[in-house]
Amino acid sequence: MSMKTLADVKRKMTLGSKWRCVRLFEGGKDLGVREVGKVQGNAVAFLKPDGKLSWLWWPKAKDVQVEENAFTVLQNGVPKLKYIYAG
């Protein structure tokens, strides 16, 4: 299922799903593939390599660009983080 809206993204971000995380600011950095370790109404948490959780608080729909299997979180119109579905 390809994603078109923030609601589609939220439906696809299920417990155990895997996402490649890319930081787009400060030169960009591929943070690797991370697994969703917790899902709640206002956020999801990814498992970091050290076993800790890294939270993504859901932005407003206007601050998200959704592509087929990826989405980008914007801050003041500037791309900050990109998440690509990896399984």
N, C-alpha and C positions, 0 to 999 in steps of 0.2 A: 504494500500500500504506500503510494507516494504521499507526501505531506504538502498541504497547501496553506494551512492556517495554524495559528498557535494552538488551537484546540486539537488539531491533528497531531502536533508535536507532543502535547501532553498525553494523548492516548497512546502514542508509540513509546513514551518513556516509562516503561514498565519495570518492575523489580527484576533485576538480572539482565536487562538489555544492555548492550555494549555500545559505547559512543566514543569516537575519536575526538579529543578536545584540543583545540588549537587557540592559543592566545594570539590575537592579531595586533595588539599594541606593543610598543617598545621593541620593534623589529620582528615580532612574531616568534612563537615557540610552540612546537608540537608537544603536547603534554602526554601523548600516547592514548591508547584505548583504555577507557575506564568503564567499570560496570556500575549500573545504578544499584545502590545499596539501600536506599530508603526513598519512598514516594509519599508525599502528602499534598494536600490541596494547594498550598501556596509555594511549594518548592520540591526539588528532588536533591538527593545527595549521591555523589559519586564516591566509590571506594578509591582512595589514593593508594599508591604502592606501599606506603607505610601502614596501611590498615585503617587510617583515619578517614573521616568523611569530609568531602568538599561540597559545600552547598551551592546550588543554583536557585536563587529566589526568582520566581516567575516575573518577568517584566510585563509591562502593558503590551498589547498586540502591536501598537504603533512602533515599539522598540525592538521588533523582531522581523527579520527577513527570512522567509521560509522558502527553501528550494525543494527539489524532489526528495532527497534523503538527507538533508542537512538544514540547519538553521543558524543564523547569525544574530547575536545579541548586540544591539546598538546602544550607545550612551550619547545623548545629545546629537544623534544622527551619525555618529562615528562608530564603525564596526569595532567591537572589543573582543568578543569570543565567538568561535565557530564550533559547532557540534555536528559531527557526521555520523550517521547510523552505521554501526559495524556489526550488527547481529544481535 
